[in-house]
Structure formats: C-alpha cells, structure tokens
C-alpha cells in the first residue's frame, strides 16, 4: 500500500508528511479489514482534499476504502 500527498496542494513538507503519517497509521490499525485469502494487489491512496483533515476523518475514509477493496 502506498500513500501520496501532492506537493501542488500542500507546499510545506511538514504538512505532507503529517498527512501521510495519519493515513499510514489508519491503514495499519485497520488493514485486518482486507481479506488475507483474497487476491494480492498493490494499491496507492492519493490525498485529494485541499484542506488538512484531522485523524478521525482520515480514519473513517481509510476504513471505507478498505471495505470497498475487500468486497471486490
């Protein structure tokens, strides 16, 4: 799983790294939602919002993404 935050939207590396850290932590805590017996895949999540969300909002979005991936 890869995580990316565009430099075009967030000029400061501190902001980009903070968002990536939040996304990685949410994924780490909820990766069990993906089926381990399912097909193997490489995925990339790209942060598209123009404002900085707090961890709770990012976590909810990551959970939604993982549930959608698990159902495929």
TAVEN-V205692 format. One record per helix or strand. SS is the DSSP state (A for helix, B for strand). FROM is the first residue (numbers start at 1). LEN is the number of residues. If there is no record, write none. Layout:
ss->SS from->FROM len->LEN
ss->SS from->FROM len->LEN
This chain:
ss->B from->2 len->4
ss->A from->13 len->21
ss->B from->44 len->4
ss->A from->55 len->17
